Amino acid sequence: MQKETPSDTTLADDIRRGESVAETAVYEKFAARVYYLALSELRSREDAEDVRVETFLRVIKALRNGQLRSPEALPGFVLGTAKNVIRERIRQRRKEERIAQADNEPGDAFFIDPCVKQAIKQVIRRLKPREQAFLVMYFYQELPPDQIAARLNLKPERLRLIKSRALKHFREMYSRLVKN
């Protein structure tokens, strides 16, 4: 005898009230669809599993916080969230590929004009080592501020000062270089 699955509205309301059984039921109801959607888009079992996990983390969190306006729209909400996670994964993959192609060399990424590329390389070489490291981690590796602070052995509140100084020095040196 198969147990009857509650309606989407009931599941959403139960999750909002904190019932973990409803969370399990939502996962069981939509997990396969999310997985196969991700697998068809990403062509990787590992990525599809990551998408499935991230999707349900976001869905459950949103449901707990009452962010689903219409509980009967739960299937669309789950699949829409999965599609967003897939898009993020694809963008991240492309970004990693571009960075790998650029060999993580500052000033080498994404510019068509060789003069601009050369000017940026020269300016970065003239910056202080800490400023160079900050700019690479912030703009090329796109690390979050707390990770940058940890790698530079700084307190997070000091990072804003480093950022503003590095950008100021970069702008000044770049404008001087371009004028000459």
C-alpha positions, -999 to +999 in steps of 0.1 A: +000+000+000+014+033-011+012+063+012-006+093-003+015+124-008+000+156+007-009+185-017+017+211-025-002+237-005-001+214+026+036+206+021+045+243+018+024+252+049+039+223+069+074+234+060+066+269+071+056+255+105+089+236+107+078+201+101+108+181+088+086+153+074+072+178+049+107+188+039+115+151+032+083+148+012+091+178-010+126+164-016+112+130-025+086+145-047+109+167-068+144+153-064+144+131-095+130+159-117+156+184-105+184+159-109+175+150-145+170+186-155+204+194-142+220+164-158+205+173-192+219+208-190+252+202-173+261+167-186+278+158-153+265+136-125+285+154-099+273+188-110+237+175-112+239+162-077+254+196-065+225+214-082+200+191-066+214+198-031+217+235-036+182+237-051+166+220-021+186+241+004+173+272-012+137+259-016+135+248+020+150+280+033+125+301+012+096+280+024+106+282+060+108+320+056+074+322+040+088+335+007+065+314-015+035+336-021+013+309-037+018+275-022+001+258-051+029+271-073+054+249-054+064+227-085+072+258-106+091+273-077+112+242-072+120+239-109+126+277-113+150+276-084+168+246-100+171+265-133+186+294-115+211+272-098+220+256-132+225+290-148+248+300-119+267+268-123+271+274-161+283+310-155+307+298-129+321+271-152+325+297-180+343+321-157+366+293-145+374+284-181+382+320-190+404+324-160+422+291-168+428+304-204+442+336-191+466+315-169+456+338-139+479+364-153+467+399-143+460+421-173+456+392-197+419+386-193+392+395-218+407+426-235+409+429-272+431+460-274+468+449-269+477+485-258+452+484-230+464+449-220+500+461-219+491+492-199+473+472-173+502+448-169+526+477-164+504+494-139+499+462-119+536+456-118+542+491-103+517+486-075+527+474-040+527+436-036+497+437-012+477+459-037+486+436-065+475+405-045+443+423-035+433+432-071+440+397-084+420+381-057+391+406-060+388+411-097+403+379-113+396+352-087+364+370-074+370+358-039+347+371-011+361+398+011+365+375+042+387+351+022+408+379+008+413+393+043+424+359+056+449+354+027+464+388+032+464+384+070+442+414+075+412+422+097+381+423+075+374+459+084+409+469+072+402+454+037+381+484+026+410+507+031+433+484+011+407+482-016+403+520-019+440+526-018+447+499-044+420+513-068+432+548-062+468+540-070+458+519-100+437+548-114+464+573-109+492+552-124+470+541-153+460+577-162+496+588-160+507+559-183+479+565-208+487+603-210+523+596-219 
